């Protein structure tokens, strides 16, 4: 999930982390960020790059801690949960 002139990658087929055959087409849908959370709940940043995920979380007052490199594979606490101020993102 990188920012581009159309916004964020909002959907990917096959899904992030799925196995794809060599030369298989990957369909990306872009649009505005799908992760906006105004209710204090953790937004979903899985599938986004580390920099984009951290920027979104920071804009809502969350600090991020990273494990690994690449794109966000897992987050703790998970989306939709009320959280403290720190989110741990597992990358791969």
N, C-alpha and C positions, 0 to 999 in steps of 0.2 A: 504494500500500500504506500505508494509515493504520491506526493502532491504533483499534479500536472495542471495544464491550463484548464482542464475540466473539473478539477477538484481532486477527490480521492478515488482509489479503486474501491468500489463498494461491494462488488461481487466478483468471484472468480470461479470458472468451471474448467477443469476439475478444481475442487476446493484446495486451499492452501494445505500443504502437508500430504496431499494424495499423490500416489504414484502415477506418472504419465508415461506413455510410450514415447520413444524417440520420434521426433517430428510431429507429434500430436499437437493439434491446435489448442491453445488456451484462450478462452473467452474472458475478457476483462470488461466490466461495466464500471463507468466512472460517474461521479456525481458529487454533490456536497457531502461532507462528513456524515456518516450514518451513526456516529457514536455520541452525539451531543446529549448530555445529561444535566438537566437543571434541577433535579430533585435530590442531589446529594448521593445518588447511587453510582456505583462504579460503572463507567461506560465500557462497551466492548471494543477493545483495540486489537484483538487477535487478527492476524493476517497483515497488519501494518508493519512498516519498517520501524526500527527502534527510535529513530529521530522523530518521526511523525507521531508515534504513540506517546512519547515523552512530552512533546509539545501540546498535544491534546489534553493529556492528564494534568500537565502543569497549568493549563488555562482554567482548570477547575479546582486548582489548589492542591492537587496530589503530587507527592514526590515519587520518583520512580527508582527502583533498584533493578538492575539487569543481571541475568544469568545467561551466558552464551552469546552468540552473535547471529545476525541475520534478521529475520522477521519474527514477530511475536507469535509464538506457538501456544503459549499458555499464560494466563494471568491469575494472580492471587492477591486479593480476593477476586472472585469471578464477577462477571457483569451482573448488574441488577442488585448487588448487595450493598448495604450501607457499610461504609468503611472509614477507617481512621485516615491518616494523612499519607500513608505510604502504600504503594502498589508494587508488587514484585512481578516482573515480566520475564518469562523464560523464552529465549530466542533460539531459533535454529534455521 
